[in-house]
Amino acid sequence: MTNTTFTPRVFSGMQPSGGLTLGNYLGALKRYVEMQDQGGFETIYCMVDLHAITTWQDPADLRAKTRELAAGYIAAGIDYEKSILINQSAVPEHAQLGWVFNCVARMGWMQRMTQFKDKAGKNAQNASLGLFAYPALMAADILIYHATHVPVGEDQKQHLELTRDIAAKFNHDYGVDFFPITEPVIEGVATRVMSLRDGSKKMSKSDPSDASRINMTDDADTIAKKIRKAKTDPDALPSEAKGLENRPEARNLVNIYAALGDMTVEQVLAEYGGAQFGTFKPALADLAVSKLAPISGEMARLMDDIPEIDRILARGAEQARTITAPILKKTYEIVGMVGA
């Protein structure tokens, strides 16, 4: 087995499920942009529309949500001159490598995936085969680019461990050093943004109260109003982080300020420790508006020009296939496909 050096390459993606929130921005999009701009990596970002159809989707809605998510990526700062931006289904090598990995992954591995249990619930026998098998496709999404690093949330760590297991088993079974053992990248103070109405619950687009979240399509006035009305407690902000324990709403707002301002929690509290929320919330509202309103404005502009979004995605698919086609061809050769 030879020792292979892999190009430092980042891959990550999001499902086009509609309704981008501040949680999506701070937990994923902002980090994507930072990894793009820090240099040292090739960066590939994806709308995983094949994953979306593991549960039934209205076709027109899926197309609209995929384009809306693409608009969110671009408006947040993903630069298609620096990164490759694709929708998954436009690059067929994802699904083709996914089949190979279906044959590498073991049933026992898949049955341990907690997300399938959570999503299928008691009705597992009626869940789609795709919902059960999609972690193997997720591994293919990553490894079809020989991606070395993947920014992920805590809830996806298990799937990345499966990706590493599949790569290691493929390499072992065929006596090669072909697929990298991908590293997860989990960082940032606000990777888990909580509801503005209940600091114990994650910010979610499915919450019936629109006041519980900041949508990436909200305008400046709406963003400011939601922060001013966010639930808090009667006490002043503490001067150090341990004072936020058992104060979930206060902790959430401080975390959001830190993440938007590229600060640590300690830096925020050094500035605002002792302040009441009547002082802190207007400052947070000003910061949020300055960071988020330009994104919502650009998203609106892009959604008024669907052909531009489609051009960007078509270009991304062409760029992606210069990487994926040779990797799939070599995979097929290793496995023994005639004519690969």
C-alpha atoms as a printed R data frame, in Angstrom:
    type eleno elety resid chain resno       x      y       z
1   ATOM     1    CA   MET     A     1   0.000  0.000   0.000
2   ATOM     2    CA   THR     A     2   1.470  3.338  -1.035
3   ATOM     3    CA   ASN     A     3   1.305  6.440   1.108
4   ATOM     4    CA   THR     A     4  -0.882  8.990  -0.684
5   ATOM     5    CA   THR     A     5  -0.795 12.748  -0.143
6   ATOM     6    CA   PHE     A     6  -4.226 14.283  -0.615
7   ATOM     7    CA   THR     A     7  -4.966 17.868  -1.682
8   ATOM     8    CA   PRO     A     8  -6.346 19.774   1.354
9   ATOM     9    CA   ARG     A     9 -10.002 20.002   0.380
10  ATOM    10    CA   VAL     A    10 -13.175 20.954   2.270
11  ATOM    11    CA   PHE     A    11 -16.617 19.588   1.411
12  ATOM    12    CA   SER     A    12 -19.885 20.291   3.174
13  ATOM    13    CA   GLY     A    13 -23.539 20.578   2.299
14  ATOM    14    CA   MET     A    14 -27.024 21.363   3.557
15  ATOM    15    CA   GLN     A    15 -30.423 19.962   2.701
16  ATOM    16    CA   PRO     A    16 -32.672 22.346   0.740
17  ATOM    17    CA   SER     A    17 -35.456 22.155   3.296
18  ATOM    18    CA   GLY     A    18 -36.416 25.845   3.062
19  ATOM    19    CA   GLY     A    19 -36.529 28.584   5.654
20  ATOM    20    CA   LEU     A    20 -32.874 29.410   6.370
21  ATOM    21    CA   THR     A    21 -32.432 30.797   9.890
22  ATOM    22    CA   LEU     A    22 -29.734 32.516  11.919
23  ATOM    23    CA   GLY     A    23 -28.919 29.045  13.266
24  ATOM    24    CA   ASN     A    24 -28.095 27.820   9.747
25  ATOM    25    CA   TYR     A    25 -25.991 30.908   9.144
26  ATOM    26    CA   LEU     A    26 -23.922 30.768  12.343
27  ATOM    27    CA   GLY     A    27 -23.781 26.970  12.482
28  ATOM    28    CA   ALA     A    28 -22.836 26.388   8.852
29  ATOM    29    CA   LEU     A    29 -22.799 29.173   6.257
30  ATOM    30    CA   LYS     A    30 -20.562 31.578   8.176
31  ATOM    31    CA   ARG     A    31 -18.043 28.809   8.780
32  ATOM    32    CA   TYR     A    32 -18.154 27.810   5.114
33  ATOM    33    CA   VAL     A    33 -17.222 31.363   4.133
34  ATOM    34    CA   GLU     A    34 -14.431 31.498   6.724
35  ATOM    35    CA   MET     A    35 -12.896 28.257   5.421
36  ATOM    36    CA   GLN     A    36 -13.189 29.557   1.855
37  ATOM    37    CA   ASP     A    37 -11.478 32.836   2.706
38  ATOM    38    CA   GLN     A    38  -8.741 31.601   5.029
39  ATOM    39    CA   GLY     A    39  -6.992 29.843   2.148
40  ATOM    40    CA   GLY     A    40  -5.055 26.604   2.263
41  ATOM    41    CA   PHE     A    41  -8.061 24.543   1.152
42  ATOM    42    CA   GLU     A    42 -10.020 23.934  -1.998
43  ATOM    43    CA   THR     A    43 -13.669 24.399  -0.938
44  ATOM    44    CA   ILE     A    44 -16.739 22.643  -2.354
45  ATOM    45    CA   TYR     A    45 -20.227 23.421  -1.038
46  ATOM    46    CA   CYS     A    46 -23.371 21.565  -1.948
47  ATOM    47    CA   MET     A    47 -27.167 21.613  -1.819
48  ATOM    48    CA   VAL     A    48 -27.878 17.944  -1.086
49  ATOM    49    CA   ASP     A    49 -31.102 17.543  -3.051
50  ATOM    50    CA   LEU     A    50 -30.679 13.761  -3.410
51  ATOM    51    CA   HIS     A    51 -30.746 13.493   0.378
52  ATOM    52    CA   ALA     A    52 -33.875 15.635   0.481
53  ATOM    53    CA   ILE     A    53 -35.941 13.033  -1.416
54  ATOM    54    CA   THR     A    54 -35.354 10.353   1.239
55  ATOM    55    CA   THR     A    55 -38.722 11.690   2.399
56  ATOM    56    CA   TRP     A    56 -41.349 12.751  -0.152
57  ATOM    57    CA   GLN     A    57 -40.974 16.259  -1.544
58  ATOM    58    CA   ASP     A    58 -43.278 18.336  -3.701
59  ATOM    59    CA   PRO     A    59 -41.203 18.710  -6.903
60  ATOM    60    CA   ALA     A    60 -41.893 22.425  -7.419
61  ATOM    61    CA   ASP     A    61 -41.121 23.135  -3.747
62  ATOM    62    CA   LEU     A    62 -37.864 21.191  -3.928
63  ATOM    63    CA   ARG     A    63 -36.699 23.172  -6.961
64  ATOM    64    CA   ALA     A    64 -37.603 26.469  -5.253
65  ATOM    65    CA   LYS     A    65 -35.935 25.511  -1.976
66  ATOM    66    CA   THR     A    66 -32.769 24.367  -3.758
67  ATOM    67    CA   ARG     A    67 -32.487 27.716  -5.514
68  ATOM    68    CA   GLU     A    68 -33.290 29.599  -2.295
69  ATOM    69    CA   LEU     A    69 -30.517 27.726  -0.488
70  ATOM    70    CA   ALA     A    70 -28.111 28.516  -3.344
71  ATOM    71    CA   ALA     A    71 -29.077 32.188  -2.989
72  ATOM    72    CA   GLY     A    72 -28.371 31.927   0.748
73  ATOM    73    CA   TYR     A    73 -24.907 30.457   0.140
74  ATOM    74    CA   ILE     A    74 -23.996 33.176  -2.350
75  ATOM    75    CA   ALA     A    75 -25.483 36.026  -0.302
76  ATOM    76    CA   ALA     A    76 -23.631 34.831   2.813
77  ATOM    77    CA   GLY     A    77 -20.331 35.121   0.955
78  ATOM    78    CA   ILE     A    78 -19.686 31.883  -0.918
79  ATOM    79    CA   ASP     A    79 -17.780 33.173  -3.950
80  ATOM    80    CA   TYR     A    80 -18.099 30.920  -6.988
81  ATOM    81    CA   GLU     A    81 -14.710 32.265  -8.150
82  ATOM    82    CA   LYS     A    82 -13.130 30.787  -4.996
83  ATOM    83    CA   SER     A    83 -15.380 27.806  -4.200
84  ATOM    84    CA   ILE     A    84 -17.250 25.206  -6.209
85  ATOM    85    CA   LEU     A    85 -21.003 25.520  -5.570
86  ATOM    86    CA   ILE     A    86 -23.240 22.677  -6.728
87  ATOM    87    CA   ASN     A    87 -26.536 20.941  -6.316
88  ATOM    88    CA   GLN     A    88 -25.775 17.278  -5.638
89  ATOM    89    CA   SER     A    89 -27.978 15.773  -8.354
90  ATOM    90    CA   ALA     A    90 -26.136 17.705 -11.080
91  ATOM    91    CA   VAL     A    91 -22.939 15.721 -10.392
92  ATOM    92    CA   PRO     A    92 -23.863 12.067 -11.090
93  ATOM    93    CA   GLU     A    93 -20.663 10.682  -9.588
94  ATOM    94    CA   HIS     A    94 -22.118 11.301  -6.107
95  ATOM    95    CA   ALA     A    95 -24.828  8.677  -6.662
96  ATOM    96    CA   GLN     A    96 -22.510  6.326  -8.582
97  ATOM    97    CA   LEU     A    97 -19.937  6.219  -5.776
98  ATOM    98    CA   GLY     A    98 -22.850  5.973  -3.348
99  ATOM    99    CA   TRP     A    99 -23.738  2.579  -4.852
100 ATOM   100    CA   VAL     A   100 -20.164  1.329  -4.439
101 ATOM   101    CA   PHE     A   101 -20.265  2.421  -0.799
102 ATOM   102    CA   ASN     A   102 -23.618  0.657  -0.304
103 ATOM   103    CA   CYS     A   103 -21.625 -2.466  -1.099
104 ATOM   104    CA   VAL     A   104 -18.762 -1.553   1.268
105 ATOM   105    CA   ALA     A   105 -20.801 -0.428   4.294
106 ATOM   106    CA   ARG     A   106 -22.108 -3.153   6.613
107 ATOM   107    CA   MET     A   107 -25.731 -3.509   7.707
108 ATOM   108    CA   GLY     A   108 -24.672 -3.353  11.352
109 ATOM   109    CA   TRP     A   109 -23.014  0.001  10.773
110 ATOM   110    CA   MET     A   110 -26.144  1.436   9.199
111 ATOM   111    CA   GLN     A   111 -28.423  0.074  11.912
112 ATOM   112    CA   ARG     A   112 -26.426  1.978  14.525
113 ATOM   113    CA   MET     A   113 -27.122  5.359  12.870
114 ATOM   114    CA   THR     A   114 -29.174  7.269  15.433
115 ATOM   115    CA   GLN     A   115 -30.564  9.772  12.903
116 ATOM   116    CA   PHE     A   116 -32.428  6.991  11.068
117 ATOM   117    CA   LYS     A   117 -33.989  5.880  14.338
118 ATOM   118    CA   ASP     A   118 -34.951  9.477  15.152
119 ATOM   119    CA   LYS     A   119 -36.444 10.226  11.712
120 ATOM   120    CA   ALA     A   120 -38.142  6.876  11.100
121 ATOM   121    CA   GLY     A   121 -39.443  6.550  14.664
122 ATOM   122    CA   LYS     A   122 -41.805  3.669  15.339
123 ATOM   123    CA   ASN     A   123 -42.704  3.486  11.667
124 ATOM   124    CA   ALA     A   124 -39.302  2.246  10.474
125 ATOM   125    CA   GLN     A   125 -40.779 -0.471   8.230
126 ATOM   126    CA   ASN     A   126 -42.509  2.219   6.174
127 ATOM   127    CA   ALA     A   127 -39.444  4.478   5.887
128 ATOM   128    CA   SER     A   128 -37.718  4.618   2.504
129 ATOM   129    CA   LEU     A   129 -34.651  2.515   1.801
130 ATOM   130    CA   GLY     A   130 -32.995  5.833   0.920
131 ATOM   131    CA   LEU     A   131 -33.540  7.167   4.447
132 ATOM   132    CA   PHE     A   132 -31.835  4.060   5.836
133 ATOM   133    CA   ALA     A   133 -28.943  4.073   3.345
134 ATOM   134    CA   TYR     A   134 -28.320  7.797   2.944
135 ATOM   135    CA   PRO     A   135 -25.258  7.903   5.258
136 ATOM   136    CA   ALA     A   136 -23.436  5.850   2.597
137 ATOM   137    CA   LEU     A   137 -24.383  8.493   0.018
138 ATOM   138    CA   MET     A   138 -23.168 11.159   2.446
139 ATOM   139    CA   ALA     A   139 -19.822  9.322   2.584
140 ATOM   140    CA   ALA     A   140 -19.776  9.353  -1.213
141 ATOM   141    CA   ASP     A   141 -20.541 13.094  -1.291
142 ATOM   142    CA   ILE     A   142 -17.381 13.659   0.732
143 ATOM   143    CA   LEU     A   143 -15.049 11.052  -0.720
144 ATOM   144    CA   ILE     A   144 -15.891 11.605  -4.403
145 ATOM   145    CA   TYR     A   145 -13.821 14.790  -3.914
146 ATOM   146    CA   HIS     A   146 -11.175 13.126  -1.713
147 ATOM   147    CA   ALA     A   147 -12.204 15.775   0.820
148 ATOM   148    CA   THR     A   148  -9.817 15.922   3.768
149 ATOM   149    CA   HIS     A   149 -11.919 18.151   6.058
150 ATOM   150    CA   VAL     A   150 -15.666 18.519   6.629
151 ATOM   151    CA   PRO     A   151 -17.223 21.282   8.786
152 ATOM   152    CA   VAL     A   152 -20.113 19.556  10.551
153 ATOM   153    CA   GLY     A   153 -22.517 20.069  13.421
154 ATOM   154    CA   GLU     A   154 -22.494 17.779  16.433
155 ATOM   155    CA   ASP     A   155 -25.520 15.942  15.026
156 ATOM   156    CA   GLN     A   156 -23.516 14.795  11.984
157 ATOM   157    CA   LYS     A   157 -20.437 13.494  13.807
158 ATOM   158    CA   GLN     A   158 -21.681  9.899  13.677
159 ATOM   159    CA   HIS     A   159 -22.127 10.079   9.901
160 ATOM   160    CA   LEU     A   160 -18.588 11.386   9.479
161 ATOM   161    CA   GLU     A   161 -17.295  8.508  11.598
162 ATOM   162    CA   LEU     A   162 -19.121  6.185   9.186
163 ATOM   163    CA   THR     A   163 -17.432  7.968   6.262
164 ATOM   164    CA   ARG     A   164 -14.062  7.263   7.855
165 ATOM   165    CA   ASP     A   165 -15.014  3.607   8.416
166 ATOM   166    CA   ILE     A   166 -16.091  3.198   4.774
167 ATOM   167    CA   ALA     A   167 -12.868  4.789   3.487
168 ATOM   168    CA   ALA     A   168 -10.745  2.591   5.739
169 ATOM   169    CA   LYS     A   169 -12.606 -0.610   4.759
170 ATOM   170    CA   PHE     A   170 -12.422  0.184   1.020
171 ATOM   171    CA   ASN     A   171  -8.698  0.892   1.282
172 ATOM   172    CA   HIS     A   172  -8.132 -2.288   3.295
173 ATOM   173    CA   ASP     A   173 -10.302 -4.552   1.116
174 ATOM   174    CA   TYR     A   174  -8.587 -3.510  -2.102
175 ATOM   175    CA   GLY     A   175  -5.072 -2.987  -0.726
176 ATOM   176    CA   VAL     A   176  -4.946  0.669  -1.704
177 ATOM   177    CA   ASP     A   177  -4.521  4.055  -0.039
178 ATOM   178    CA   PHE     A   178  -7.083  5.705  -2.292
179 ATOM   179    CA   PHE     A   179  -9.624  7.441  -0.037
180 ATOM   180    CA   PRO     A   180  -8.544  9.872   2.709
181 ATOM   181    CA   ILE     A   181  -9.631  9.448   6.334
182 ATOM   182    CA   THR     A   182 -11.588 12.699   6.499
183 ATOM   183    CA   GLU     A   183 -11.294 14.987   9.536
184 ATOM   184    CA   PRO     A   184 -14.340 16.700  11.072
185 ATOM   185    CA   VAL     A   185 -14.152 20.435  11.766
186 ATOM   186    CA   ILE     A   186 -16.424 21.441  14.672
187 ATOM   187    CA   GLU     A   187 -15.823 24.922  16.006
188 ATOM   188    CA   GLY     A   188 -17.395 28.263  16.862
189 ATOM   189    CA   VAL     A   189 -19.219 29.629  19.897
190 ATOM   190    CA   ALA     A   190 -22.707 29.546  18.398
191 ATOM   191    CA   THR     A   191 -22.776 26.336  16.408
192 ATOM   192    CA   ARG     A   192 -26.058 25.594  18.225
193 ATOM   193    CA   VAL     A   193 -28.307 28.667  18.210
194 ATOM   194    CA   MET     A   194 -31.325 28.510  20.492
195 ATOM   195    CA   SER     A   195 -34.868 29.865  20.208
196 ATOM   196    CA   LEU     A   196 -35.402 33.561  21.004
197 ATOM   197    CA   ARG     A   197 -38.523 32.541  22.971
198 ATOM   198    CA   ASP     A   198 -37.073 29.552  24.862
199 ATOM   199    CA   GLY     A   199 -33.329 29.249  25.417
200 ATOM   200    CA   SER     A   200 -33.628 25.507  26.091
201 ATOM   201    CA   LYS     A   201 -34.826 24.712  22.542
202 ATOM   202    CA   LYS     A   202 -32.877 24.880  19.295
203 ATOM   203    CA   MET     A   203 -33.840 27.665  16.878
204 ATOM   204    CA   SER     A   204 -36.006 25.978  14.273
205 ATOM   205    CA   LYS     A   205 -37.946 26.911  11.168
206 ATOM   206    CA   SER     A   206 -40.664 24.482  12.300
207 ATOM   207    CA   ASP     A   207 -41.428 26.407  15.513
208 ATOM   208    CA   PRO     A   208 -44.980 27.800  15.167
209 ATOM   209    CA   SER     A   209 -43.810 31.197  16.475
210 ATOM   210    CA   ASP     A   210 -41.947 33.260  13.888
211 ATOM   211    CA   ALA     A   211 -40.671 35.400  16.784
212 ATOM   212    CA   SER     A   212 -38.616 32.406  17.967
213 ATOM   213    CA   ARG     A   213 -36.154 32.717  15.103
214 ATOM   214    CA   ILE     A   214 -34.390 35.147  12.821
215 ATOM   215    CA   ASN     A   215 -34.982 34.136   9.218
216 ATOM   216    CA   MET     A   216 -32.257 34.920   6.709
217 ATOM   217    CA   THR     A   217 -34.957 36.575   4.597
218 ATOM   218    CA   ASP     A   218 -36.010 38.982   7.412
219 ATOM   219    CA   ASP     A   219 -35.455 42.677   6.714
220 ATOM   220    CA   ALA     A   220 -33.592 45.032   9.056
221 ATOM   221    CA   ASP     A   221 -36.698 46.203  10.962
222 ATOM   222    CA   THR     A   222 -37.877 42.628  11.551
223 ATOM   223    CA   ILE     A   223 -34.449 41.493  12.777
224 ATOM   224    CA   ALA     A   224 -34.220 44.403  15.234
225 ATOM   225    CA   LYS     A   225 -37.796 43.898  16.506
226 ATOM   226    CA   LYS     A   226 -37.279 40.162  17.139
227 ATOM   227    CA   ILE     A   227 -34.100 40.783  19.149
228 ATOM   228    CA   ARG     A   228 -35.690 43.559  21.195
229 ATOM   229    CA   LYS     A   229 -38.570 41.179  22.048
230 ATOM   230    CA   ALA     A   230 -36.354 38.138  22.722
231 ATOM   231    CA   LYS     A   231 -36.998 36.462  26.068
232 ATOM   232    CA   THR     A   232 -34.525 37.366  28.831
233 ATOM   233    CA   ASP     A   233 -34.358 37.325  32.613
234 ATOM   234    CA   PRO     A   234 -34.379 40.287  35.051
235 ATOM   235    CA   ASP     A   235 -30.695 40.107  36.049
236 ATOM   236    CA   ALA     A   236 -27.791 42.086  34.623
237 ATOM   237    CA   LEU     A   237 -25.241 40.342  32.425
238 ATOM   238    CA   PRO     A   238 -22.432 38.711  34.401
239 ATOM   239    CA   SER     A   239 -18.799 39.671  33.969
240 ATOM   240    CA   GLU     A   240 -17.627 36.106  33.319
241 ATOM   241    CA   ALA     A   241 -18.970 33.094  31.429
242 ATOM   242    CA   LYS     A   242 -19.760 30.898  34.431
243 ATOM   243    CA   GLY     A   243 -22.351 33.481  35.444
244 ATOM   244    CA   LEU     A   244 -24.405 32.430  32.396
245 ATOM   245    CA   GLU     A   245 -24.995 28.944  33.813
246 ATOM   246    CA   ASN     A   246 -28.699 28.263  34.379
247 ATOM   247    CA   ARG     A   247 -29.522 31.384  32.341
248 ATOM   248    CA   PRO     A   248 -30.286 29.848  28.917
249 ATOM   249    CA   GLU     A   249 -31.794 32.936  27.273
250 ATOM   250    CA   ALA     A   250 -28.960 35.205  28.436
251 ATOM   251    CA   ARG     A   251 -26.386 32.652  27.316
252 ATOM   252    CA   ASN     A   252 -28.016 32.343  23.896
253 ATOM   253    CA   LEU     A   253 -28.020 36.102  23.240
254 ATOM   254    CA   VAL     A   254 -24.404 36.451  24.383
255 ATOM   255    CA   ASN     A   255 -23.397 33.508  22.167
256 ATOM   256    CA   ILE     A   256 -25.138 35.097  19.183
257 ATOM   257    CA   TYR     A   257 -23.375 38.421  19.810
258 ATOM   258    CA   ALA     A   258 -20.015 36.633  20.100
259 ATOM   259    CA   ALA     A   259 -20.537 34.649  16.894
260 ATOM   260    CA   LEU     A   260 -21.755 37.621  14.851
261 ATOM   261    CA   GLY     A   261 -18.973 39.851  16.186
262 ATOM   262    CA   ASP     A   262 -16.178 37.256  15.824
263 ATOM   263    CA   MET     A   263 -15.551 37.521  19.576
264 ATOM   264    CA   THR     A   264 -15.325 35.100  22.465
265 ATOM   265    CA   VAL     A   265 -18.021 35.016  25.135
266 ATOM   266    CA   GLU     A   266 -15.432 36.380  27.563
267 ATOM   267    CA   GLN     A   267 -14.772 39.379  25.310
268 ATOM   268    CA   VAL     A   268 -18.484 40.150  25.081
269 ATOM   269    CA   LEU     A   269 -18.894 39.965  28.856
270 ATOM   270    CA   ALA     A   270 -15.795 42.114  29.424
271 ATOM   271    CA   GLU     A   271 -17.616 44.815  27.455
272 ATOM   272    CA   TYR     A   272 -21.174 44.282  28.712
273 ATOM   273    CA   GLY     A   273 -20.791 42.660  32.144
274 ATOM   274    CA   GLY     A   274 -23.061 44.492  34.591
275 ATOM   275    CA   ALA     A   275 -25.246 45.882  31.796
276 ATOM   276    CA   GLN     A   276 -28.996 45.322  31.763
277 ATOM   277    CA   PHE     A   277 -30.700 43.820  28.722
278 ATOM   278    CA   GLY     A   278 -32.156 47.251  27.976
279 ATOM   279    CA   THR     A   279 -28.586 48.195  27.018
280 ATOM   280    CA   PHE     A   280 -27.399 44.888  25.564
281 ATOM   281    CA   LYS     A   281 -30.321 44.014  23.291
282 ATOM   282    CA   PRO     A   282 -30.173 47.250  21.242
283 ATOM   283    CA   ALA     A   283 -26.426 46.691  20.772
284 ATOM   284    CA   LEU     A   284 -27.089 43.107  19.653
285 ATOM   285    CA   ALA     A   285 -29.861 44.301  17.330
286 ATOM   286    CA   ASP     A   286 -27.512 46.842  15.691
287 ATOM   287    CA   LEU     A   287 -24.827 44.181  15.233
288 ATOM   288    CA   ALA     A   288 -27.285 41.634  13.825
289 ATOM   289    CA   VAL     A   289 -28.769 44.133  11.388
290 ATOM   290    CA   SER     A   290 -25.330 45.210  10.175
291 ATOM   291    CA   LYS     A   291 -24.333 41.580   9.505
292 ATOM   292    CA   LEU     A   292 -27.608 40.027   8.349
293 ATOM   293    CA   ALA     A   293 -29.614 42.698   6.511
294 ATOM   294    CA   PRO     A   294 -27.152 42.817   3.565
295 ATOM   295    CA   ILE     A   295 -27.480 39.021   3.255
296 ATOM   296    CA   SER     A   296 -31.279 39.116   3.182
297 ATOM   297    CA   GLY     A   297 -31.165 41.922   0.612
298 ATOM   298    CA   GLU     A   298 -28.809 39.978  -1.653
299 ATOM   299    CA   MET     A   299 -30.907 36.818  -1.278
300 ATOM   300    CA   ALA     A   300 -33.963 38.760  -2.435
301 ATOM   301    CA   ARG     A   301 -32.052 40.115  -5.447
302 ATOM   302    CA   LEU     A   302 -30.849 36.640  -6.426
303 ATOM   303    CA   MET     A   303 -34.302 35.081  -6.039
304 ATOM   304    CA   ASP     A   304 -35.529 37.660  -8.568
305 ATOM   305    CA   ASP     A   305 -32.943 36.335 -11.055
306 ATOM   306    CA   ILE     A   306 -33.372 32.552 -11.138
307 ATOM   307    CA   PRO     A   307 -31.419 32.208 -14.446
308 ATOM   308    CA   GLU     A   308 -28.353 33.663 -12.668
309 ATOM   309    CA   ILE     A   309 -28.609 31.062  -9.887
310 ATOM   310    CA   ASP     A   310 -28.993 28.297 -12.471
311 ATOM   311    CA   ARG     A   311 -25.947 29.552 -14.407
312 ATOM   312    CA   ILE     A   312 -23.835 29.547 -11.240
313 ATOM   313    CA   LEU     A   313 -24.914 26.006 -10.368
314 ATOM   314    CA   ALA     A   314 -24.318 24.721 -13.914
315 ATOM   315    CA   ARG     A   315 -20.822 26.205 -13.857
316 ATOM   316    CA   GLY     A   316 -20.207 24.588 -10.463
317 ATOM   317    CA   ALA     A   317 -21.279 21.183 -11.758
318 ATOM   318    CA   GLU     A   318 -18.804 21.456 -14.654
319 ATOM   319    CA   GLN     A   319 -15.995 22.390 -12.260
320 ATOM   320    CA   ALA     A   320 -16.937 19.608  -9.847
321 ATOM   321    CA   ARG     A   321 -16.860 16.924 -12.518
322 ATOM   322    CA   THR     A   322 -13.235 17.702 -13.350
323 ATOM   323    CA   ILE     A   323 -12.540 16.327  -9.847
324 ATOM   324    CA   THR     A   324 -15.233 13.663  -9.484
325 ATOM   325    CA   ALA     A   325 -15.045 11.922 -12.880
326 ATOM   326    CA   PRO     A   326 -11.375 10.840 -12.539
327 ATOM   327    CA   ILE     A   327 -11.923  9.711  -8.922
328 ATOM   328    CA   LEU     A   328 -14.942  7.592  -9.915
329 ATOM   329    CA   LYS     A   329 -13.046  6.146 -12.917
330 ATOM   330    CA   LYS     A   330 -10.160  5.110 -10.671
331 ATOM   331    CA   THR     A   331 -12.615  3.672  -8.094
332 ATOM   332    CA   TYR     A   332 -14.209  1.532 -10.799
333 ATOM   333    CA   GLU     A   333 -10.775  0.360 -11.962
334 ATOM   334    CA   ILE     A   334  -9.841 -0.635  -8.404
335 ATOM   335    CA   VAL     A   335 -13.121 -2.525  -7.943
336 ATOM   336    CA   GLY     A   336 -12.706 -4.310 -11.284
337 ATOM   337    CA   MET     A   337 -15.261 -2.689 -13.582
338 ATOM   338    CA   VAL     A   338 -14.510 -3.473 -17.239
339 ATOM   339    CA   GLY     A   339 -14.046 -0.394 -19.405
340 ATOM   340    CA   ALA     A   340 -13.658  1.971 -16.464
